[in-house]
Amino acid sequence: MADLNHIALFAKVVEAGSFSGAARALAMPKATISRKVAQLEEALGARLLQRTTRRVTLTALGRAYYEDAARGLASIERAKERIAASQAEPAGTLRITAPVGFGARKLMRWIGEFLQAHEKVRIVLKLTDDPIDLIGNGIDLAFRTGKLPDSSLITRRLGTSRLALVASPGYLGRRGCPQRIEDLKTHDCVAFGPSLDNEVWRLKGPRGWREVPVHARIAVDGSYAEVQAALAGLGIALLPLALIRHDIETGRLEQVLAEYGVDGGSMNIVYPSNRHMSAALRAFLDFIVVKTSSPSEQTPAQAANSA
Protein backbone atom coordinates (compact mmCIF):
# COMPACT_ATOMS: atom_id res chain seq x y z
CA MET A 1 0.00 0.00 0.00
CA ALA A 2 1.28 3.45 -0.92
CA ASP A 3 2.34 5.72 1.94
CA LEU A 4 0.17 8.87 2.16
CA ASN A 5 3.22 11.02 2.97
CA HIS A 6 4.96 9.73 -0.15
CA ILE A 7 1.87 10.61 -2.21
CA ALA A 8 1.89 14.15 -0.81
CA LEU A 9 5.58 14.52 -1.68
CA PHE A 10 4.94 13.28 -5.21
CA ALA A 11 2.15 15.86 -5.63
CA LYS A 12 4.42 18.62 -4.38
CA VAL A 13 7.12 17.64 -6.91
CA VAL A 14 4.55 17.82 -9.71
CA GLU A 15 3.29 21.21 -8.56
CA ALA A 16 6.81 22.61 -8.12
CA GLY A 17 7.97 21.19 -11.46
CA SER A 18 11.15 19.68 -10.03
CA PHE A 19 12.63 17.90 -7.04
CA SER A 20 14.68 21.02 -6.26
CA GLY A 21 11.57 23.22 -6.21
CA ALA A 22 9.76 20.80 -3.95
CA ALA A 23 12.79 20.62 -1.64
CA ARG A 24 12.87 24.41 -1.29
CA ALA A 25 9.10 24.62 -0.67
CA LEU A 26 9.18 21.91 1.96
CA ALA A 27 12.60 22.70 3.45
CA MET A 28 13.61 19.08 2.96
CA PRO A 29 16.70 17.51 1.37
CA LYS A 30 16.23 16.89 -2.34
CA ALA A 31 17.66 13.38 -1.98
CA THR A 32 15.05 12.49 0.67
CA ILE A 33 12.19 13.57 -1.57
CA SER A 34 13.63 11.70 -4.55
CA ARG A 35 14.03 8.54 -2.51
CA LYS A 36 10.49 8.64 -1.14
CA VAL A 37 8.96 9.24 -4.59
CA ALA A 38 10.98 6.27 -5.89
CA GLN A 39 9.56 4.20 -3.03
CA LEU A 40 6.04 5.27 -4.06
CA GLU A 41 6.70 4.16 -7.64
CA GLU A 42 8.03 0.85 -6.38
CA ALA A 43 4.96 0.32 -4.20
CA LEU A 44 2.66 1.08 -7.16
CA GLY A 45 4.71 -0.91 -9.65
CA ALA A 46 4.61 1.96 -12.12
CA ARG A 47 6.81 4.87 -13.22
CA LEU A 48 5.13 8.18 -12.46
CA LEU A 49 7.87 10.65 -13.43
CA GLN A 50 10.42 11.01 -16.21
CA ARG A 51 13.51 12.58 -14.63
CA THR A 52 16.05 14.87 -16.30
CA THR A 53 18.85 16.94 -14.81
CA ARG A 54 16.69 20.09 -14.64
CA ARG A 55 13.06 19.04 -14.33
CA VAL A 56 10.63 16.18 -14.20
CA THR A 57 7.64 15.38 -16.41
CA LEU A 58 4.70 13.15 -15.76
CA THR A 59 4.21 9.86 -17.53
CA ALA A 60 0.70 9.07 -18.78
CA LEU A 61 0.11 6.92 -15.69
CA GLY A 62 1.68 9.60 -13.51
CA ARG A 63 -0.69 12.28 -14.80
CA ALA A 64 -3.78 10.14 -14.13
CA TYR A 65 -2.45 9.21 -10.68
CA TYR A 66 -1.67 12.84 -9.82
CA GLU A 67 -5.15 14.05 -10.78
CA ASP A 68 -6.81 11.48 -8.53
CA ALA A 69 -4.28 11.97 -5.74
CA ALA A 70 -4.67 15.76 -5.80
CA ARG A 71 -8.43 15.45 -5.31
CA GLY A 72 -7.91 13.02 -2.45
CA LEU A 73 -5.33 15.21 -0.75
CA ALA A 74 -7.63 18.23 -1.06
CA SER A 75 -10.44 16.25 0.61
CA ILE A 76 -8.14 15.24 3.44
CA GLU A 77 -7.09 18.88 3.91
CA ARG A 78 -10.71 20.01 4.07
CA ALA A 79 -11.43 17.32 6.65
CA LYS A 80 -8.52 18.56 8.76
CA GLU A 81 -9.83 22.11 8.51
CA ARG A 82 -13.30 20.99 9.63
CA ILE A 83 -11.83 19.27 12.67
CA ALA A 84 -9.74 22.32 13.54
CA ALA A 85 -12.76 24.59 13.13
CA SER A 86 -14.95 22.37 15.29
CA GLN A 87 -12.33 22.37 18.05
CA ALA A 88 -11.88 26.15 17.96
CA GLU A 89 -14.16 28.29 20.10
CA PRO A 90 -16.72 30.08 17.91
CA ALA A 91 -16.01 33.81 17.87
CA GLY A 92 -16.35 36.85 15.63
CA THR A 93 -19.15 38.40 13.59
CA LEU A 94 -21.60 36.52 11.37
CA ARG A 95 -23.53 38.38 8.68
CA ILE A 96 -26.84 36.69 7.93
CA THR A 97 -29.84 37.51 5.77
CA ALA A 98 -33.32 35.98 5.81
CA PRO A 99 -36.88 36.62 4.59
CA VAL A 100 -38.74 39.09 6.79
CA GLY A 101 -41.46 36.72 7.95
CA PHE A 102 -39.18 33.80 8.78
CA GLY A 103 -36.61 36.08 10.36
CA ALA A 104 -39.00 37.97 12.60
CA ARG A 105 -41.23 35.08 13.64
CA LYS A 106 -38.80 32.17 13.93
CA LEU A 107 -35.13 32.92 13.24
CA MET A 108 -34.85 35.72 15.80
CA ARG A 109 -35.75 33.31 18.60
CA TRP A 110 -33.19 30.77 17.36
CA ILE A 111 -30.50 33.45 17.16
CA GLY A 112 -31.22 34.37 20.76
CA GLU A 113 -30.59 30.77 21.83
CA PHE A 114 -27.41 30.57 19.73
CA LEU A 115 -25.93 33.79 21.12
CA GLN A 116 -26.61 32.67 24.67
CA ALA A 117 -24.61 29.50 23.99
CA HIS A 118 -21.74 31.31 22.19
CA GLU A 119 -20.85 34.50 24.03
CA LYS A 120 -17.98 35.47 21.70
CA VAL A 121 -20.14 35.50 18.55
CA ARG A 122 -21.95 38.58 17.25
CA ILE A 123 -24.55 38.60 14.47
CA VAL A 124 -25.54 41.24 11.93
CA LEU A 125 -28.99 40.21 10.62
CA LYS A 126 -30.58 41.75 7.53
CA LEU A 127 -34.23 40.87 6.98
CA THR A 128 -35.42 41.30 3.41
CA ASP A 129 -37.57 39.42 0.92
CA ASP A 130 -35.32 40.55 -1.93
CA PRO A 131 -32.36 38.41 -3.06
CA ILE A 132 -28.95 39.69 -2.01
CA ASP A 133 -25.56 39.10 -3.59
CA LEU A 134 -23.87 37.20 -0.76
CA ILE A 135 -20.29 37.60 -1.92
CA GLY A 136 -20.65 41.22 -3.00
CA ASN A 137 -22.24 42.18 0.32
CA GLY A 138 -20.00 40.08 2.55
CA ILE A 139 -22.88 37.85 3.72
CA ASP A 140 -21.82 34.63 5.44
CA LEU A 141 -25.15 32.83 5.19
CA ALA A 142 -28.62 33.39 3.75
CA PHE A 143 -31.97 31.73 4.35
CA ARG A 144 -33.94 31.51 1.12
CA THR A 145 -37.29 30.03 0.16
CA GLY A 146 -38.58 28.40 -2.99
CA LYS A 147 -36.64 27.46 -6.08
CA LEU A 148 -33.07 28.71 -6.14
CA PRO A 149 -31.16 29.86 -9.23
CA ASP A 150 -28.04 27.93 -10.23
CA SER A 151 -24.96 29.46 -8.64
CA SER A 152 -21.58 28.67 -7.16
CA LEU A 153 -23.03 28.91 -3.64
CA ILE A 154 -23.35 25.90 -1.38
CA THR A 155 -27.02 25.03 -0.79
CA ARG A 156 -28.57 22.95 1.98
CA ARG A 157 -32.26 22.23 2.13
CA LEU A 158 -33.69 22.50 5.64
CA GLY A 159 -37.18 21.20 4.92
CA THR A 160 -40.53 21.85 3.31
CA SER A 161 -43.75 23.36 4.56
CA ARG A 162 -47.31 23.00 3.33
CA LEU A 163 -49.18 26.17 2.40
CA ALA A 164 -52.55 26.15 4.13
CA LEU A 165 -55.69 28.27 4.16
CA VAL A 166 -56.13 30.16 7.44
CA ALA A 167 -58.11 33.02 8.90
CA SER A 168 -58.59 34.69 12.27
CA PRO A 169 -61.45 33.61 14.57
CA GLY A 170 -62.79 37.17 14.35
CA TYR A 171 -63.06 37.03 10.57
CA LEU A 172 -64.68 33.60 10.58
CA GLY A 173 -67.13 34.76 13.24
CA ARG A 174 -68.25 37.62 10.98
CA ARG A 175 -68.24 35.85 7.63
CA GLY A 176 -68.61 32.18 8.45
CA CYS A 177 -66.29 29.31 7.62
CA PRO A 178 -66.11 28.14 3.97
CA GLN A 179 -67.41 24.59 3.55
CA ARG A 180 -66.48 24.02 -0.09
CA ILE A 181 -63.59 25.30 -2.16
CA GLU A 182 -66.06 27.26 -4.29
CA ASP A 183 -67.01 29.26 -1.18
CA LEU A 184 -63.67 31.06 -1.37
CA LYS A 185 -65.12 33.14 -4.21
CA THR A 186 -67.47 34.87 -1.76
CA HIS A 187 -64.86 35.54 0.93
CA ASP A 188 -62.31 38.30 1.39
CA CYS A 189 -58.78 37.01 0.80
CA VAL A 190 -55.26 38.26 1.40
CA ALA A 191 -53.29 38.38 -1.85
CA PHE A 192 -49.54 37.85 -1.91
CA GLY A 193 -47.95 40.20 -4.41
CA PRO A 194 -48.24 43.70 -5.83
CA SER A 195 -51.76 43.52 -7.28
CA LEU A 196 -55.37 43.06 -6.16
CA ASP A 197 -56.56 42.05 -9.61
CA ASN A 198 -56.91 38.59 -11.18
CA GLU A 199 -55.91 36.70 -8.04
CA VAL A 200 -56.23 32.95 -8.64
CA TRP A 201 -55.28 30.30 -6.08
CA ARG A 202 -54.20 26.90 -7.35
CA LEU A 203 -54.83 24.38 -4.59
CA LYS A 204 -54.42 20.63 -4.36
CA GLY A 205 -57.23 18.66 -2.76
CA PRO A 206 -58.73 15.17 -2.63
CA ARG A 207 -59.56 15.26 -6.35
CA GLY A 208 -56.37 16.87 -7.57
CA TRP A 209 -55.62 20.48 -8.45
CA ARG A 210 -58.29 23.17 -8.47
CA GLU A 211 -58.00 26.79 -9.58
CA VAL A 212 -60.19 29.27 -7.74
CA PRO A 213 -60.46 32.99 -8.54
CA VAL A 214 -60.63 34.88 -5.25
CA HIS A 215 -61.59 38.39 -4.19
CA ALA A 216 -58.65 40.19 -2.57
CA ARG A 217 -59.37 43.10 -0.24
CA ILE A 218 -55.67 43.64 0.46
CA ALA A 219 -52.44 42.73 -1.35
CA VAL A 220 -49.17 42.52 0.57
CA ASP A 221 -45.59 42.07 -0.55
CA GLY A 222 -43.94 39.78 1.99
CA SER A 223 -44.93 36.82 4.14
CA TYR A 224 -44.66 38.76 7.42
CA ALA A 225 -47.20 41.33 6.24
CA GLU A 226 -49.42 38.50 4.97
CA VAL A 227 -49.46 36.88 8.41
CA GLN A 228 -50.26 40.21 10.07
CA ALA A 229 -53.13 40.82 7.64
CA ALA A 230 -54.62 37.42 8.49
CA LEU A 231 -54.21 38.04 12.23
CA ALA A 232 -55.93 41.42 11.80
CA GLY A 233 -59.00 39.68 10.37
CA LEU A 234 -58.65 41.04 6.84
CA GLY A 235 -59.50 37.75 5.17
CA ILE A 236 -58.43 34.21 4.36
CA ALA A 237 -54.73 33.81 3.58
CA LEU A 238 -52.63 31.05 2.03
CA LEU A 239 -49.61 30.73 4.35
CA PRO A 240 -46.75 28.34 5.17
CA LEU A 241 -47.68 26.21 8.19
CA ALA A 242 -44.09 26.48 9.40
CA LEU A 243 -44.57 30.22 9.79
CA ILE A 244 -47.92 30.14 11.60
CA ARG A 245 -47.70 26.92 13.61
CA HIS A 246 -47.69 28.78 16.93
CA ASP A 247 -50.61 30.99 15.87
CA ILE A 248 -52.73 27.91 15.08
CA GLU A 249 -51.77 26.19 18.34
CA THR A 250 -52.73 29.29 20.37
CA GLY A 251 -55.96 29.87 18.46
CA ARG A 252 -54.95 33.18 16.89
CA LEU A 253 -55.51 31.62 13.47
CA GLU A 254 -57.75 28.74 12.36
CA GLN A 255 -57.20 26.46 9.41
CA VAL A 256 -60.08 26.23 6.92
CA LEU A 257 -60.67 23.71 4.14
CA ALA A 258 -57.81 21.67 5.62
CA GLU A 259 -57.96 19.15 2.76
CA TYR A 260 -56.77 21.86 0.35
CA GLY A 261 -53.32 23.42 0.19
CA VAL A 262 -50.01 23.46 -1.64
CA ASP A 263 -47.09 21.15 -0.80
CA GLY A 264 -43.43 21.78 -1.39
CA GLY A 265 -42.60 25.24 -0.10
CA SER A 266 -38.96 24.84 0.88
CA MET A 267 -36.52 26.66 3.15
CA ASN A 268 -32.83 26.54 2.25
CA ILE A 269 -29.59 27.89 3.61
CA VAL A 270 -27.00 29.08 1.12
CA TYR A 271 -23.45 30.19 1.75
CA PRO A 272 -20.15 30.62 -0.11
CA SER A 273 -17.72 27.71 -0.44
CA ASN A 274 -17.18 25.90 2.86
CA ARG A 275 -13.42 25.97 2.42
CA HIS A 276 -11.79 27.79 5.39
CA MET A 277 -15.18 28.08 7.13
CA SER A 278 -14.97 29.89 10.45
CA ALA A 279 -15.76 28.09 13.69
CA ALA A 280 -18.62 30.54 14.29
CA LEU A 281 -20.28 29.81 10.95
CA ARG A 282 -19.87 26.06 11.30
CA ALA A 283 -21.35 26.19 14.81
CA PHE A 284 -24.32 28.22 13.53
CA LEU A 285 -24.90 25.81 10.63
CA ASP A 286 -24.86 22.83 12.97
CA PHE A 287 -27.22 24.65 15.34
CA ILE A 288 -29.74 25.46 12.59
CA VAL A 289 -29.72 21.89 11.27
CA VAL A 290 -30.50 20.60 14.77
CA LYS A 291 -33.28 23.17 15.26
CA THR A 292 -35.00 22.38 11.96
CA SER A 293 -34.84 18.63 12.60
CA SER A 294 -36.31 18.94 16.11
CA PRO A 295 -39.89 17.56 16.40
CA SER A 296 -40.93 20.69 18.33
CA GLU A 297 -39.85 22.90 15.41
CA GLN A 298 -41.11 20.78 12.53
CA THR A 299 -44.08 21.69 10.43
CA PRO A 300 -47.03 19.27 10.53
CA ALA A 301 -46.02 18.05 7.05
CA GLN A 302 -42.46 17.37 8.16
CA ALA A 303 -43.62 15.56 11.28
CA ALA A 304 -45.93 13.35 9.22
CA ASN A 305 -43.15 12.48 6.79
CA SER A 306 -40.75 11.52 9.58
CA ALA A 307 -43.30 9.36 11.45
N, C-alpha and C positions, 0 to 999 in steps of 0.2 A: 504493500500500500504506500502511495506517495505521501511524503511528509508535507504537512500544510505550510510549514516555514520555508521549505524548499520551493513550494509553488509560489509563495509570495515573493521570494527572491527572483525566481524566473520572471514573474510579471514585472518586477522593478527593472530588470535588465532590458526587457522589451521596451518599456516606457522610456528608459534613459537612452536607449539605442546602443549601449555598449556596457561591458563589464566595468570599465573605468568610471563611466557616468553613474552607474548603480552604486559603485563603491564609495564615490564622493557623496552621493545623496544619503547613503545609509551609514557613512562613517565606519565602513568595514573594509578589511583587506580584500583586494581584488581576487587574490588566490582563493580565499575562503568562499567567496560567492561563486567562482568558477567551479570549485570542487563540489559544492552543494547542488548546483544546477546539473552537473554531470551525474551526480547520484540520483537526481530526479529522473533524468533520461534513462538511466540504468533500471530504475524501479519500473518505469513505464515500458521499457523495451522499445523505445523509439527515439530518434534524433529530433529535437525540437528547434535547435539553432545551428546555423552555418556560421562558423567562426572565421574571422580574418584578423589581421594584425591591428586594424583600426576600429572595426565595428562588427556587429553580429546581425544576421538576417534570419527571419523565421522560415522554417521549412513549411510545406503545406500542412503537415500534421501539427507543427508548432503553432501555426496561425489559428487553426481550429481549436487547439487546446487552450491557447491564450484567451480567446474570446469567451469560452465557457468558464475558464478559471477566473477571469476578471469579473464576470457577473457574480460568481460565487463569493469571491473576496469582498465585493461591494456589499453583498447581503450580510456577510459576517460582520463587516464594519458597522452597518446600520443596526444590527442586533446589539453590538457592543455599545453603540450610542444610546439605544433604548434603555439598556440596563443602567448605564451611567446616569441617564436622565431620571429614571425611576428612583434611583438611590439618592439623587440630589434633592435638597429641600426646595419645594416650589417657591419662587419669589419673582418679583418684578411685576410689570404692567401687562395685562392682556387687553387687547382691543377687539371688541365683539359687536356684531350687528345682528339684529333679529327683526321679524315683522312686529308691528306695533301691538297687535292683539296678543300674540304668543308671549312677547316680551313683558308686557304689563301684567298679564293675568297669570302667567306660569313661570317664565324664566326668572323674573325678579326674585321670586321666592327661593328658587334653586340657587341663584347667585348668593343670596343671603346665607344659605347653609354652607356653600362652598367657602365664602370668605371667613366665616366663623372657624372653619376647619384649617384654613391656610392664612395665617395672620400676616405673612410677608407678601401676599399677592394683592394687587390692586387691579380694578377693572374699569375700563372706559366702555360704556355701553351706548350704542347708537340704535335707536328704534326707528325703523322706517320700512314702509312697504315697497319702496323702490329698490331695484338692484344696485349694488355698489361694487365698484372695482376694488377687490380685496387688496391686490398687490399695489395698485396706484395710491390707495388710501391707507396703507399700512395696517390693514385689518388682519388679525390673527385667525379669526374664525367667524363664520356666518351661519345663521340658521335660515334655511330657505324652504319654501313650500312648493308643491307642485312639480311639474316637469322642469328639469334643469337643462340649460344649453350645454353643448359639448365644450369642454375647456380643459386646461392643464391642471385644474384644481383637484385635490383629493376630495371625494364625496363619500359620505357614509349615511345610509338611510337609517333613521331612528325608528320609524314605524308609520302606520297609516291610521287614518281616522275617518269614520263614516260621517257624511254630511246629513243632518237630520232636520226635520221641520219642528220648530219650537215657537212658543209665544208665552207672554207673561200671563199669570192668572187673572190680572186685571183686564187684559184685552179679551181673553176667552170668556170672562164673566159678562162683558158688554156685548160681544158679538157671537158668542156660542162657539162650540168646538166643531170643526169640519169633520163630517162622517165619511165622505167620499172624496176622492182626489178632485172631482169636478167642482166640489164646494170651494176650492181655493180661488176660483174665478170671482166669487162674491165677497172675498175677504180682502182687507188691506194687507199688503206685503211689504217687506223691507228689501229693496233691490240693492245688489252689490255691483257698484260700477258708477259711471258718470251720468247715466241717463235714466229717466223715469219711463221712457217710451219703449214699447215692444219688448217688455220683459217676459221671457218664456223660461219656465223651469223644466228641465229634463230629469225625470225621477225614475228610479227603478223600483218596481213593486212585484207583487206575486205573479203578475202576468207579463212581466218584462218591462221595457221602457215606455214611459208615457210623457208626452210633452203637453204642458199646461200653460196657457197664457195667463198671467196674473196681473192684478192691479196694484201698482206700487204707489204708496203715498209719500215715500221718502227713498232717496237713493244715497248711498254712502260709499265712500272710497276707502276701504280698509276694514279688516275684520273686527278690530276693537270698536269702531264706531257702529258696526252692524250689531254687535252684542249689546251695546248701550241702547240702541234704538229698540231692540226687542225687549230689553228690561224696562224701558220707558213705556211699554204698551203701545208702540206705534204700528204693530202688525206682526204677521207671521214671518219668520226669517229662516233661511236655510244655512245652518251653521255647523262647523266641525264639533263633534261631540267632545273631542279632546279639550276644546277651548271652554266648553260650557258645562262640563261634568259636575263641577261643584254647584253651579246654579241650579241644575236639575235636582241634585241630591238635597239641596236646601229649600226647594220649592219656589225659587225665584223665577224659574222658567219651567214650562211643561212641554213635553213632547207630544205632537199631534200626528195622526196618520203614521204611526210608528213603522208600518210595513213599507213605507216609501222613503227613499233617500238616495244618496249617491255614495258608493264605496270608492276607496282608493286615494283620497286626499293624503298626501305624504309630507312628512317633515324630514328634512335632511340637514346635516352639518357639512359644510364645505370649508376647506382650508388649503393654503399653499402646501407644496411638497413637504412631507414629514421628515425630510432629512434635516438634521441638526435641530429637531424640535426641542423647545425649552421644557424644563421640568414643570413649569406652571401650566403650559398649554396641555401637556400630556396628562397632568393630574386633572385638569378641567374636562378633557375629553373622556377620561375614564369615569369621572363623576357623572357626566351627562348620560353616558351609556347605562350606568347603573340605575339612574333615576328613571329613564324611559323604559327600562325593562322591569321596574318594580310593579307588582300587582296593584299597589295603591295609586300609581300614577298612570296606569294603562287606560286607554279608552275602552268602552264596552266591546268594540269590535276586536281590539287586540286581545282582551281577556278571553273572549270566546275562541279565538284562533289558537291560543296557547293552552286551552283546557284539554 
